[in-house]
Amino acid sequence: MRPIELLRNSKIDVFLSKLPKRISNKLKGFFSDPDNYQTIGLWISSVVTALVSVGYAKLFHYAENGFHEILKINPYYSLLLCPFIFFLAWFIVYIYIDSYDVGANVSKYFSN
């Protein structure tokens, strides 16, 4: 269903009728132009990218604070924790990402 057809839906007409007339007319004009379809996709992708980047930054902040809390207990725990996390990350990549590696594998040609 095209966005202009969505505006002809009775539920959306009710929604647009509750908005001020100026905003309602702008929305109808925006969705009636087919050139704006790509713009909508770009706006949605930019918002999703922003949310993912903020979520990653928050996750990194929590992980960093947790690591500092562990170091407060005993600084030598980092000697055990860092190799464990490295091998855990390697295992996750090996199990979940390496299974999708079905490329040319150029290294096997150089080994002969």
PDB file as gemmi writes it, atoms N, CA and C in Angstrom:
CRYST1    1.000    1.000    1.000  90.00  90.00  90.00 P 1                      
ATOM      1  N   MET A   1       0.848  -1.165   0.000  1.00  0.00           N  
ATOM      2  CA  MET A   1       0.000   0.000   0.000  1.00  0.00           C  
ATOM      3  C   MET A   1       0.906   1.243   0.000  1.00  0.00           C  
ATOM      4  N   ARG A   2       0.661   2.149  -0.917  1.00  0.00           N  
ATOM      5  CA  ARG A   2       1.453   3.357  -1.028  1.00  0.00           C  
ATOM      6  C   ARG A   2       1.050   4.348   0.063  1.00  0.00           C  
ATOM      7  N   PRO A   3       1.981   5.216   0.456  1.00  0.00           N  
ATOM      8  CA  PRO A   3       1.657   6.166   1.533  1.00  0.00           C  
ATOM      9  C   PRO A   3       0.455   7.053   1.234  1.00  0.00           C  
ATOM     10  N   ILE A   4       0.253   7.437  -0.032  1.00  0.00           N  
ATOM     11  CA  ILE A   4      -0.901   8.279  -0.342  1.00  0.00           C  
ATOM     12  C   ILE A   4      -2.208   7.518  -0.130  1.00  0.00           C  
ATOM     13  N   GLU A   5      -2.176   6.188  -0.356  1.00  0.00           N  
ATOM     14  CA  GLU A   5      -3.360   5.375  -0.116  1.00  0.00           C  
ATOM     15  C   GLU A   5      -3.635   5.241   1.375  1.00  0.00           C  
ATOM     16  N   LEU A   6      -2.572   5.296   2.172  1.00  0.00           N  
ATOM     17  CA  LEU A   6      -2.756   5.259   3.621  1.00  0.00           C  
ATOM     18  C   LEU A   6      -3.504   6.496   4.101  1.00  0.00           C  
ATOM     19  N   LEU A   7      -3.248   7.636   3.435  1.00  0.00           N  
ATOM     20  CA  LEU A   7      -3.916   8.867   3.852  1.00  0.00           C  
ATOM     21  C   LEU A   7      -5.399   8.843   3.538  1.00  0.00           C  
ATOM     22  N   ARG A   8      -5.818   8.000   2.622  1.00  0.00           N  
ATOM     23  CA  ARG A   8      -7.235   7.898   2.284  1.00  0.00           C  
ATOM     24  C   ARG A   8      -7.985   6.970   3.234  1.00  0.00           C  
ATOM     25  N   ASN A   9      -7.250   6.307   4.115  1.00  0.00           N  
ATOM     26  CA  ASN A   9      -7.845   5.416   5.098  1.00  0.00           C  
ATOM     27  C   ASN A   9      -8.653   6.243   6.104  1.00  0.00           C  
ATOM     28  N   SER A  10      -9.775   5.733   6.543  1.00  0.00           N  
ATOM     29  CA  SER A  10     -10.667   6.502   7.421  1.00  0.00           C  
ATOM     30  C   SER A  10     -10.026   6.763   8.787  1.00  0.00           C  
ATOM     31  N   LYS A  11      -9.236   5.823   9.316  1.00  0.00           N  
ATOM     32  CA  LYS A  11      -8.603   6.036  10.612  1.00  0.00           C  
ATOM     33  C   LYS A  11      -7.570   7.153  10.536  1.00  0.00           C  
ATOM     34  N   ILE A  12      -6.853   7.197   9.419  1.00  0.00           N  
ATOM     35  CA  ILE A  12      -5.851   8.248   9.269  1.00  0.00           C  
ATOM     36  C   ILE A  12      -6.533   9.587   9.024  1.00  0.00           C  
ATOM     37  N   ASP A  13      -7.671   9.575   8.320  1.00  0.00           N  
ATOM     38  CA  ASP A  13      -8.431  10.818   8.139  1.00  0.00           C  
ATOM     39  C   ASP A  13      -8.884  11.369   9.483  1.00  0.00           C  
ATOM     40  N   VAL A  14      -9.294  10.480  10.378  1.00  0.00           N  
ATOM     41  CA  VAL A  14      -9.706  10.919  11.718  1.00  0.00           C  
ATOM     42  C   VAL A  14      -8.507  11.513  12.454  1.00  0.00           C  
ATOM     43  N   PHE A  15      -7.349  10.855  12.330  1.00  0.00           N  
ATOM     44  CA  PHE A  15      -6.134  11.360  12.976  1.00  0.00           C  
ATOM     45  C   PHE A  15      -5.747  12.726  12.415  1.00  0.00           C  
ATOM     46  N   LEU A  16      -5.775  12.847  11.082  1.00  0.00           N  
ATOM     47  CA  LEU A  16      -5.392  14.118  10.463  1.00  0.00           C  
ATOM     48  C   LEU A  16      -6.397  15.221  10.764  1.00  0.00           C  
ATOM     49  N   SER A  17      -7.652  14.864  10.952  1.00  0.00           N  
ATOM     50  CA  SER A  17      -8.655  15.888  11.259  1.00  0.00           C  
ATOM     51  C   SER A  17      -8.462  16.474  12.655  1.00  0.00           C  
ATOM     52  N   LYS A  18      -7.799  15.715  13.552  1.00  0.00           N  
ATOM     53  CA  LYS A  18      -7.545  16.223  14.894  1.00  0.00           C  
ATOM     54  C   LYS A  18      -6.339  17.156  14.933  1.00  0.00           C  
ATOM     55  N   LEU A  19      -5.495  17.072  13.902  1.00  0.00           N  
ATOM     56  CA  LEU A  19      -4.346  17.962  13.821  1.00  0.00           C  
ATOM     57  C   LEU A  19      -4.783  19.325  13.309  1.00  0.00           C  
ATOM     58  N   PRO A  20      -3.973  20.345  13.568  1.00  0.00           N  
ATOM     59  CA  PRO A  20      -4.290  21.642  12.970  1.00  0.00           C  
ATOM     60  C   PRO A  20      -4.287  21.544  11.439  1.00  0.00           C  
ATOM     61  N   LYS A  21      -5.098  22.371  10.822  1.00  0.00           N  
ATOM     62  CA  LYS A  21      -5.294  22.307   9.367  1.00  0.00           C  
ATOM     63  C   LYS A  21      -3.977  22.498   8.613  1.00  0.00           C  
ATOM     64  N   ARG A  22      -3.141  23.386   9.097  1.00  0.00           N  
ATOM     65  CA  ARG A  22      -1.869  23.655   8.418  1.00  0.00           C  
ATOM     66  C   ARG A  22      -0.973  22.416   8.406  1.00  0.00           C  
ATOM     67  N   ILE A  23      -0.874  21.726   9.537  1.00  0.00           N  
ATOM     68  CA  ILE A  23      -0.040  20.527   9.628  1.00  0.00           C  
ATOM     69  C   ILE A  23      -0.663  19.397   8.813  1.00  0.00           C  
ATOM     70  N   SER A  24      -1.961  19.268   8.866  1.00  0.00           N  
ATOM     71  CA  SER A  24      -2.649  18.229   8.096  1.00  0.00           C  
ATOM     72  C   SER A  24      -2.407  18.397   6.602  1.00  0.00           C  
ATOM     73  N   ASN A  25      -2.484  19.630   6.112  1.00  0.00           N  
ATOM     74  CA  ASN A  25      -2.241  19.878   4.692  1.00  0.00           C  
ATOM     75  C   ASN A  25      -0.789  19.606   4.310  1.00  0.00           C  
ATOM     76  N   LYS A  26       0.142  19.935   5.204  1.00  0.00           N  
ATOM     77  CA  LYS A  26       1.553  19.657   4.914  1.00  0.00           C  
ATOM     78  C   LYS A  26       1.815  18.162   4.846  1.00  0.00           C  
ATOM     79  N   LEU A  27       1.219  17.393   5.760  1.00  0.00           N  
ATOM     80  CA  LEU A  27       1.402  15.940   5.723  1.00  0.00           C  
ATOM     81  C   LEU A  27       0.800  15.332   4.462  1.00  0.00           C  
ATOM     82  N   LYS A  28      -0.371  15.800   4.063  1.00  0.00           N  
ATOM     83  CA  LYS A  28      -0.984  15.283   2.841  1.00  0.00           C  
ATOM     84  C   LYS A  28      -0.137  15.630   1.620  1.00  0.00           C  
ATOM     85  N   GLY A  29       0.408  16.835   1.602  1.00  0.00           N  
ATOM     86  CA  GLY A  29       1.274  17.231   0.500  1.00  0.00           C  
ATOM     87  C   GLY A  29       2.567  16.446   0.480  1.00  0.00           C  
ATOM     88  N   PHE A  30       3.095  16.150   1.658  1.00  0.00           N  
ATOM     89  CA  PHE A  30       4.342  15.396   1.735  1.00  0.00           C  
ATOM     90  C   PHE A  30       4.159  13.977   1.215  1.00  0.00           C  
ATOM     91  N   PHE A  31       3.083  13.320   1.632  1.00  0.00           N  
ATOM     92  CA  PHE A  31       2.861  11.940   1.226  1.00  0.00           C  
ATOM     93  C   PHE A  31       2.315  11.811  -0.193  1.00  0.00           C  
ATOM     94  N   SER A  32       1.808  12.881  -0.767  1.00  0.00           N  
ATOM     95  CA  SER A  32       1.290  12.784  -2.136  1.00  0.00           C  
ATOM     96  C   SER A  32       2.405  12.868  -3.171  1.00  0.00           C  
ATOM     97  N   ASP A  33       3.602  13.337  -2.794  1.00  0.00           N  
ATOM     98  CA  ASP A  33       4.723  13.448  -3.729  1.00  0.00           C  
ATOM     99  C   ASP A  33       5.554  12.165  -3.681  1.00  0.00           C  
ATOM    100  N   PRO A  34       5.681  11.430  -4.805  1.00  0.00           N  
ATOM    101  CA  PRO A  34       6.437  10.171  -4.791  1.00  0.00           C  
ATOM    102  C   PRO A  34       7.936  10.356  -4.535  1.00  0.00           C  
ATOM    103  N   ASP A  35       8.449  11.553  -4.752  1.00  0.00           N  
ATOM    104  CA  ASP A  35       9.878  11.783  -4.477  1.00  0.00           C  
ATOM    105  C   ASP A  35      10.189  11.706  -2.988  1.00  0.00           C  
ATOM    106  N   ASN A  36       9.194  11.832  -2.163  1.00  0.00           N  
ATOM    107  CA  ASN A  36       9.420  11.817  -0.719  1.00  0.00           C  
ATOM    108  C   ASN A  36       9.509  10.407  -0.140  1.00  0.00           C  
ATOM    109  N   TYR A  37       9.216   9.396  -0.923  1.00  0.00           N  
ATOM    110  CA  TYR A  37       9.295   8.024  -0.405  1.00  0.00           C  
ATOM    111  C   TYR A  37      10.720   7.680  -0.005  1.00  0.00           C  
ATOM    112  N   GLN A  38      11.689   8.076  -0.837  1.00  0.00           N  
ATOM    113  CA  GLN A  38      13.088   7.813  -0.504  1.00  0.00           C  
ATOM    114  C   GLN A  38      13.499   8.623   0.730  1.00  0.00           C  
ATOM    115  N   THR A  39      12.990   9.808   0.841  1.00  0.00           N  
ATOM    116  CA  THR A  39      13.303  10.646   1.994  1.00  0.00           C  
ATOM    117  C   THR A  39      12.821  10.002   3.287  1.00  0.00           C  
ATOM    118  N   ILE A  40      11.656   9.401   3.255  1.00  0.00           N  
ATOM    119  CA  ILE A  40      11.126   8.728   4.442  1.00  0.00           C  
ATOM    120  C   ILE A  40      12.048   7.585   4.851  1.00  0.00           C  
ATOM    121  N   GLY A  41      12.511   6.806   3.875  1.00  0.00           N  
ATOM    122  CA  GLY A  41      13.430   5.708   4.176  1.00  0.00           C  
ATOM    123  C   GLY A  41      14.738   6.194   4.763  1.00  0.00           C  
ATOM    124  N   LEU A  42      15.250   7.292   4.242  1.00  0.00           N  
ATOM    125  CA  LEU A  42      16.501   7.835   4.770  1.00  0.00           C  
ATOM    126  C   LEU A  42      16.327   8.365   6.190  1.00  0.00           C  
ATOM    127  N   TRP A  43      15.194   8.990   6.462  1.00  0.00           N  
ATOM    128  CA  TRP A  43      14.942   9.480   7.817  1.00  0.00           C  
ATOM    129  C   TRP A  43      14.825   8.315   8.801  1.00  0.00           C  
ATOM    130  N   ILE A  44      14.116   7.280   8.389  1.00  0.00           N  
ATOM    131  CA  ILE A  44      13.961   6.121   9.273  1.00  0.00           C  
ATOM    132  C   ILE A  44      15.313   5.465   9.530  1.00  0.00           C  
ATOM    133  N   SER A  45      16.123   5.299   8.482  1.00  0.00           N  
ATOM    134  CA  SER A  45      17.435   4.666   8.674  1.00  0.00           C  
ATOM    135  C   SER A  45      18.344   5.533   9.527  1.00  0.00           C  
ATOM    136  N   SER A  46      18.253   6.847   9.417  1.00  0.00           N  
ATOM    137  CA  SER A  46      19.095   7.709  10.258  1.00  0.00           C  
ATOM    138  C   SER A  46      18.673   7.634  11.724  1.00  0.00           C  
ATOM    139  N   VAL A  47      17.385   7.541  11.974  1.00  0.00           N  
ATOM    140  CA  VAL A  47      16.915   7.426  13.359  1.00  0.00           C  
ATOM    141  C   VAL A  47      17.339   6.078  13.953  1.00  0.00           C  
ATOM    142  N   VAL A  48      17.226   5.006  13.169  1.00  0.00           N  
ATOM    143  CA  VAL A  48      17.645   3.687  13.657  1.00  0.00           C  
ATOM    144  C   VAL A  48      19.149   3.671  13.924  1.00  0.00           C  
ATOM    145  N   THR A  49      19.938   4.281  13.032  1.00  0.00           N  
ATOM    146  CA  THR A  49      21.387   4.348  13.240  1.00  0.00           C  
ATOM    147  C   THR A  49      21.720   5.116  14.505  1.00  0.00           C  
ATOM    148  N   ALA A  50      21.031   6.209  14.747  1.00  0.00           N  
ATOM    149  CA  ALA A  50      21.272   6.988  15.965  1.00  0.00           C  
ATOM    150  C   ALA A  50      20.932   6.180  17.213  1.00  0.00           C  
ATOM    151  N   LEU A  51      19.825   5.455  17.176  1.00  0.00           N  
ATOM    152  CA  LEU A  51      19.437   4.650  18.342  1.00  0.00           C  
ATOM    153  C   LEU A  51      20.436   3.524  18.599  1.00  0.00           C  
ATOM    154  N   VAL A  52      20.920   2.888  17.541  1.00  0.00           N  
ATOM    155  CA  VAL A  52      21.899   1.809  17.711  1.00  0.00           C  
ATOM    156  C   VAL A  52      23.213   2.363  18.261  1.00  0.00           C  
ATOM    157  N   SER A  53      23.652   3.511  17.757  1.00  0.00           N  
ATOM    158  CA  SER A  53      24.913   4.070  18.233  1.00  0.00           C  
ATOM    159  C   SER A  53      24.821   4.519  19.688  1.00  0.00           C  
ATOM    160  N   VAL A  54      23.701   5.096  20.076  1.00  0.00           N  
ATOM    161  CA  VAL A  54      23.530   5.497  21.477  1.00  0.00           C  
ATOM    162  C   VAL A  54      23.445   4.262  22.373  1.00  0.00           C  
ATOM    163  N   GLY A  55      22.764   3.234  21.909  1.00  0.00           N  
ATOM    164  CA  GLY A  55      22.697   1.993  22.679  1.00  0.00           C  
ATOM    165  C   GLY A  55      24.062   1.352  22.852  1.00  0.00           C  
ATOM    166  N   TYR A  56      24.878   1.373  21.791  1.00  0.00           N  
ATOM    167  CA  TYR A  56      26.231   0.812  21.886  1.00  0.00           C  
ATOM    168  C   TYR A  56      27.072   1.632  22.858  1.00  0.00           C  
ATOM    169  N   ALA A  57      26.947   2.950  22.822  1.00  0.00           N  
ATOM    170  CA  ALA A  57      27.714   3.794  23.732  1.00  0.00           C  
ATOM    171  C   ALA A  57      27.311   3.534  25.185  1.00  0.00           C  
ATOM    172  N   LYS A  58      26.019   3.365  25.421  1.00  0.00           N  
ATOM    173  CA  LYS A  58      25.555   3.066  26.786  1.00  0.00           C  
ATOM    174  C   LYS A  58      26.075   1.703  27.253  1.00  0.00           C  
ATOM    175  N   LEU A  59      26.011   0.711  26.373  1.00  0.00           N  
ATOM    176  CA  LEU A  59      26.506  -0.620  26.719  1.00  0.00           C  
ATOM    177  C   LEU A  59      28.001  -0.582  27.031  1.00  0.00           C  
ATOM    178  N   PHE A  60      28.768   0.149  26.223  1.00  0.00           N  
ATOM    179  CA  PHE A  60      30.200   0.279  26.470  1.00  0.00           C  
ATOM    180  C   PHE A  60      30.458   0.982  27.797  1.00  0.00           C  
ATOM    181  N   HIS A  61      29.661   1.981  28.114  1.00  0.00           N  
ATOM    182  CA  HIS A  61      29.806   2.698  29.384  1.00  0.00           C  
ATOM    183  C   HIS A  61      29.566   1.766  30.572  1.00  0.00           C  
ATOM    184  N   TYR A  62      28.521   0.949  30.487  1.00  0.00           N  
ATOM    185  CA  TYR A  62      28.238   0.006  31.574  1.00  0.00           C  
ATOM    186  C   TYR A  62      29.340  -1.043  31.702  1.00  0.00           C  
ATOM    187  N   ALA A  63      29.852  -1.518  30.574  1.00  0.00           N  
ATOM    188  CA  ALA A  63      30.924  -2.512  30.619  1.00  0.00           C  
ATOM    189  C   ALA A  63      32.193  -1.911  31.219  1.00  0.00           C  
ATOM    190  N   GLU A  64      32.481  -0.676  30.854  1.00  0.00           N  
ATOM    191  CA  GLU A  64      33.673  -0.020  31.398  1.00  0.00           C  
ATOM    192  C   GLU A  64      33.540   0.210  32.901  1.00  0.00           C  
ATOM    193  N   ASN A  65      32.362   0.636  33.336  1.00  0.00           N  
ATOM    194  CA  ASN A  65      32.151   0.816  34.776  1.00  0.00           C  
ATOM    195  C   ASN A  65      32.239  -0.506  35.528  1.00  0.00           C  
ATOM    196  N   GLY A  66      31.717  -1.570  34.941  1.00  0.00           N  
ATOM    197  CA  GLY A  66      31.828  -2.883  35.574  1.00  0.00           C  
ATOM    198  C   GLY A  66      33.265  -3.346  35.688  1.00  0.00           C  
ATOM    199  N   PHE A  67      34.060  -3.092  34.653  1.00  0.00           N  
ATOM    200  CA  PHE A  67      35.469  -3.477  34.695  1.00  0.00           C  
ATOM    201  C   PHE A  67      36.206  -2.684  35.781  1.00  0.00           C  
ATOM    202  N   HIS A  68      35.881  -1.400  35.918  1.00  0.00           N  
ATOM    203  CA  HIS A  68      36.521  -0.605  36.967  1.00  0.00           C  
ATOM    204  C   HIS A  68      36.103  -1.079  38.359  1.00  0.00           C  
ATOM    205  N   GLU A  69      34.867  -1.523  38.493  1.00  0.00           N  
ATOM    206  CA  GLU A  69      34.430  -2.063  39.789  1.00  0.00           C  
ATOM    207  C   GLU A  69      35.190  -3.349  40.121  1.00  0.00           C  
ATOM    208  N   ILE A  70      35.443  -4.162  39.119  1.00  0.00           N  
ATOM    209  CA  ILE A  70      36.212  -5.396  39.352  1.00  0.00           C  
ATOM    210  C   ILE A  70      37.645  -5.046  39.736  1.00  0.00           C  
ATOM    211  N   LEU A  71      38.205  -4.018  39.087  1.00  0.00           N  
ATOM    212  CA  LEU A  71      39.573  -3.616  39.419  1.00  0.00           C  
ATOM    213  C   LEU A  71      39.675  -3.040  40.826  1.00  0.00           C  
ATOM    214  N   LYS A  72      38.587  -2.462  41.335  1.00  0.00           N  
ATOM    215  CA  LYS A  72      38.608  -1.949  42.709  1.00  0.00           C  
ATOM    216  C   LYS A  72      38.724  -3.089  43.718  1.00  0.00           C  
ATOM    217  N   ILE A  73      38.150  -4.239  43.368  1.00  0.00           N  
ATOM    218  CA  ILE A  73      38.218  -5.397  44.269  1.00  0.00           C  
ATOM    219  C   ILE A  73      39.656  -5.896  44.350  1.00  0.00           C  
ATOM    220  N   ASN A  74      40.249  -6.164  43.194  1.00  0.00           N  
ATOM    221  CA  ASN A  74      41.634  -6.619  43.152  1.00  0.00           C  
ATOM    222  C   ASN A  74      42.182  -6.291  41.763  1.00  0.00           C  
ATOM    223  N   PRO A  75      43.245  -5.492  41.670  1.00  0.00           N  
ATOM    224  CA  PRO A  75      43.775  -5.115  40.356  1.00  0.00           C  
ATOM    225  C   PRO A  75      44.294  -6.295  39.538  1.00  0.00           C  
ATOM    226  N   TYR A  76      44.658  -7.381  40.199  1.00  0.00           N  
ATOM    227  CA  TYR A  76      45.199  -8.534  39.473  1.00  0.00           C  
ATOM    228  C   TYR A  76      44.112  -9.364  38.782  1.00  0.00           C  
ATOM    229  N   TYR A  77      42.854  -9.064  39.077  1.00  0.00           N  
ATOM    230  CA  TYR A  77      41.773  -9.763  38.369  1.00  0.00           C  
ATOM    231  C   TYR A  77      41.782  -9.461  36.876  1.00  0.00           C  
ATOM    232  N   SER A  78      42.355  -8.329  36.495  1.00  0.00           N  
ATOM    233  CA  SER A  78      42.416  -8.008  35.068  1.00  0.00           C  
ATOM    234  C   SER A  78      43.297  -8.988  34.316  1.00  0.00           C  
ATOM    235  N   LEU A  79      44.286  -9.578  35.012  1.00  0.00           N  
ATOM    236  CA  LEU A  79      45.149 -10.573  34.363  1.00  0.00           C  
ATOM    237  C   LEU A  79      44.381 -11.850  34.038  1.00  0.00           C  
ATOM    238  N   LEU A  80      43.318 -12.129  34.760  1.00  0.00           N  
ATOM    239  CA  LEU A  80      42.475 -13.285  34.477  1.00  0.00           C  
ATOM    240  C   LEU A  80      41.297 -12.926  33.581  1.00  0.00           C  
ATOM    241  N   LEU A  81      40.761 -11.743  33.799  1.00  0.00           N  
ATOM    242  CA  LEU A  81      39.541 -11.347  33.099  1.00  0.00           C  
ATOM    243  C   LEU A  81      39.778 -11.035  31.618  1.00  0.00           C  
ATOM    244  N   CYS A  82      40.850 -10.345  31.294  1.00  0.00           N  
ATOM    245  CA  CYS A  82      41.096  -9.947  29.902  1.00  0.00           C  
ATOM    246  C   CYS A  82      41.278 -11.149  28.968  1.00  0.00           C  
ATOM    247  N   PRO A  83      42.115 -12.138  29.302  1.00  0.00           N  
ATOM    248  CA  PRO A  83      42.206 -13.307  28.404  1.00  0.00           C  
ATOM    249  C   PRO A  83      40.892 -14.083  28.310  1.00  0.00           C  
ATOM    250  N   PHE A  84      40.141 -14.162  29.418  1.00  0.00           N  
ATOM    251  CA  PHE A  84      38.856 -14.854  29.381  1.00  0.00           C  
ATOM    252  C   PHE A  84      37.889 -14.158  28.429  1.00  0.00           C  
ATOM    253  N   ILE A  85      37.814 -12.836  28.499  1.00  0.00           N  
ATOM    254  CA  ILE A  85      36.917 -12.086  27.616  1.00  0.00           C  
ATOM    255  C   ILE A  85      37.378 -12.196  26.173  1.00  0.00           C  
ATOM    256  N   PHE A  86      38.687 -12.194  25.939  1.00  0.00           N  
ATOM    257  CA  PHE A  86      39.203 -12.355  24.579  1.00  0.00           C  
ATOM    258  C   PHE A  86      38.770 -13.700  23.997  1.00  0.00           C  
ATOM    259  N   PHE A  87      38.951 -14.778  24.746  1.00  0.00           N  
ATOM    260  CA  PHE A  87      38.561 -16.094  24.240  1.00  0.00           C  
ATOM    261  C   PHE A  87      37.051 -16.243  24.119  1.00  0.00           C  
ATOM    262  N   LEU A  88      36.305 -15.581  24.991  1.00  0.00           N  
ATOM    263  CA  LEU A  88      34.851 -15.580  24.865  1.00  0.00           C  
ATOM    264  C   LEU A  88      34.425 -14.874  23.578  1.00  0.00           C  
ATOM    265  N   ALA A  89      35.038 -13.729  23.290  1.00  0.00           N  
ATOM    266  CA  ALA A  89      34.722 -13.012  22.047  1.00  0.00           C  
ATOM    267  C   ALA A  89      35.130 -13.835  20.837  1.00  0.00           C  
ATOM    268  N   TRP A  90      36.285 -14.486  20.895  1.00  0.00           N  
ATOM    269  CA  TRP A  90      36.725 -15.338  19.786  1.00  0.00           C  
ATOM    270  C   TRP A  90      35.739 -16.478  19.571  1.00  0.00           C  
ATOM    271  N   PHE A  91      35.271 -17.088  20.642  1.00  0.00           N  
ATOM    272  CA  PHE A  91      34.335 -18.197  20.533  1.00  0.00           C  
ATOM    273  C   PHE A  91      33.022 -17.746  19.906  1.00  0.00           C  
ATOM    274  N   ILE A  92      32.530 -16.574  20.315  1.00  0.00           N  
ATOM    275  CA  ILE A  92      31.279 -16.058  19.746  1.00  0.00           C  
ATOM    276  C   ILE A  92      31.447 -15.802  18.255  1.00  0.00           C  
ATOM    277  N   VAL A  93      32.559 -15.210  17.864  1.00  0.00           N  
ATOM    278  CA  VAL A  93      32.808 -14.963  16.438  1.00  0.00           C  
ATOM    279  C   VAL A  93      32.951 -16.283  15.692  1.00  0.00           C  
ATOM    280  N   TYR A  94      33.642 -17.240  16.274  1.00  0.00           N  
ATOM    281  CA  TYR A  94      33.859 -18.525  15.613  1.00  0.00           C  
ATOM    282  C   TYR A  94      32.545 -19.283  15.420  1.00  0.00           C  
ATOM    283  N   ILE A  95      31.687 -19.265  16.397  1.00  0.00           N  
ATOM    284  CA  ILE A  95      30.429 -20.009  16.319  1.00  0.00           C  
ATOM    285  C   ILE A  95      29.405 -19.304  15.433  1.00  0.00           C  
ATOM    286  N   TYR A  96      29.218 -18.002  15.643  1.00  0.00           N  
ATOM    287  CA  TYR A  96      28.103 -17.317  14.990  1.00  0.00           C  
ATOM    288  C   TYR A  96      28.467 -16.652  13.672  1.00  0.00           C  
ATOM    289  N   ILE A  97      29.687 -16.177  13.511  1.00  0.00           N  
ATOM    290  CA  ILE A  97      30.036 -15.426  12.306  1.00  0.00           C  
ATOM    291  C   ILE A  97      30.833 -16.276  11.335  1.00  0.00           C  
ATOM    292  N   ASP A  98      31.706 -17.120  11.834  1.00  0.00           N  
ATOM    293  CA  ASP A  98      32.547 -17.923  10.945  1.00  0.00           C  
ATOM    294  C   ASP A  98      31.725 -18.918  10.130  1.00  0.00           C  
ATOM    295  N   SER A  99      30.559 -19.294  10.606  1.00  0.00           N  
ATOM    296  CA  SER A  99      29.733 -20.241   9.858  1.00  0.00           C  
ATOM    297  C   SER A  99      29.208 -19.629   8.565  1.00  0.00           C  
ATOM    298  N   TYR A 100      29.180 -18.296   8.461  1.00  0.00           N  
ATOM    299  CA  TYR A 100      28.722 -17.634   7.245  1.00  0.00           C  
ATOM    300  C   TYR A 100      29.862 -17.407   6.249  1.00  0.00           C  
ATOM    301  N   ASP A 101      31.085 -17.765   6.611  1.00  0.00           N  
ATOM    302  CA  ASP A 101      32.241 -17.549   5.745  1.00  0.00           C  
ATOM    303  C   ASP A 101      32.319 -18.683   4.725  1.00  0.00           C  
ATOM    304  N   VAL A 102      31.737 -18.462   3.567  1.00  0.00           N  
ATOM    305  CA  VAL A 102      31.762 -19.460   2.497  1.00  0.00           C  
ATOM    306  C   VAL A 102      32.396 -18.860   1.250  1.00  0.00           C  
ATOM    307  N   GLY A 103      33.287 -17.889   1.434  1.00  0.00           N  
ATOM    308  CA  GLY A 103      33.901 -17.182   0.312  1.00  0.00           C  
ATOM    309  C   GLY A 103      34.959 -18.021  -0.368  1.00  0.00           C  
ATOM    310  N   ALA A 104      35.802 -17.349  -1.132  1.00  0.00           N  
ATOM    311  CA  ALA A 104      36.821 -18.012  -1.946  1.00  0.00           C  
ATOM    312  C   ALA A 104      37.933 -18.601  -1.096  1.00  0.00           C  
ATOM    313  N   ASN A 105      38.161 -18.060   0.086  1.00  0.00           N  
ATOM    314  CA  ASN A 105      39.218 -18.526   0.976  1.00  0.00           C  
ATOM    315  C   ASN A 105      40.554 -18.523   0.248  1.00  0.00           C  
ATOM    316  N   VAL A 106      41.027 -17.345  -0.067  1.00  0.00           N  
ATOM    317  CA  VAL A 106      42.230 -17.148  -0.866  1.00  0.00           C  
ATOM    318  C   VAL A 106      43.447 -17.753  -0.179  1.00  0.00           C  
ATOM    319  N   SER A 107      43.472 -17.832   1.127  1.00  0.00           N  
ATOM    320  CA  SER A 107      44.651 -18.342   1.830  1.00  0.00           C  
ATOM    321  C   SER A 107      44.963 -19.788   1.473  1.00  0.00           C  
ATOM    322  N   LYS A 108      43.958 -20.589   1.113  1.00  0.00           N  
ATOM    323  CA  LYS A 108      44.243 -21.980   0.766  1.00  0.00           C  
ATOM    324  C   LYS A 108      45.025 -22.080  -0.548  1.00  0.00           C  
ATOM    325  N   TYR A 109      44.908 -21.065  -1.418  1.00  0.00           N  
ATOM    326  CA  TYR A 109      45.677 -21.075  -2.667  1.00  0.00           C  
ATOM    327  C   TYR A 109      47.127 -20.721  -2.435  1.00  0.00           C  
ATOM    328  N   PHE A 110      47.395 -19.928  -1.419  1.00  0.00           N  
ATOM    329  CA  PHE A 110      48.771 -19.539  -1.128  1.00  0.00           C  
ATOM    330  C   PHE A 110      49.512 -20.596  -0.319  1.00  0.00           C  
ATOM    331  N   SER A 111      48.807 -21.521   0.294  1.00  0.00           N  
ATOM    332  CA  SER A 111      49.460 -22.522   1.135  1.00  0.00           C  
ATOM    333  C   SER A 111      50.109 -23.637   0.310  1.00  0.00           C  
ATOM    334  N   ASN A 112      49.726 -23.795  -0.942  1.00  0.00           N  
ATOM    335  CA  ASN A 112      50.319 -24.857  -1.783  1.00  0.00           C  
ATOM    336  C   ASN A 112      51.626 -24.446  -2.375  1.00  0.00           C  
TER     337      ASN A 112                                                      
END                                                                             
